[in-house]
C-alpha cells in the first residue's frame, strides 16, 4: 500500500471560471488485480502492456487504486513528485 499526501491547494476551473478548493488529503493506494480489472473494463485493453499510458489513463488507474473515497478534484492536485512516487510503486 502507498500513502500519498496531497497538500491543500486552490485550483482554477477554466470551464466554470472559478477556483476549486482542494483540502489536504491522503490518498491510500493499492496496486491490485482488482484495480487492474476495473481499469481494463473501462478502457477495454490490457493494462500490463509495453505501451505508455496517456495522462488520463494514468489518473484513472490511480482512481482505481484508491481505497477510500475522495473528491475527484484531488487527482488534479497531484504533483509531479507524487506521480513519480506512484510510478515507482507500480514498478
Secondary structure, 3 states (H helix, E strand, C coil): CEEEEECCEEEEECCCCEEEEECCEEEEECCCHHHHHHHHHHHCCCCCCCCCCCHHHHHHHHHHHECCCCCHHHHHHCCHHHHHHHHHHHC
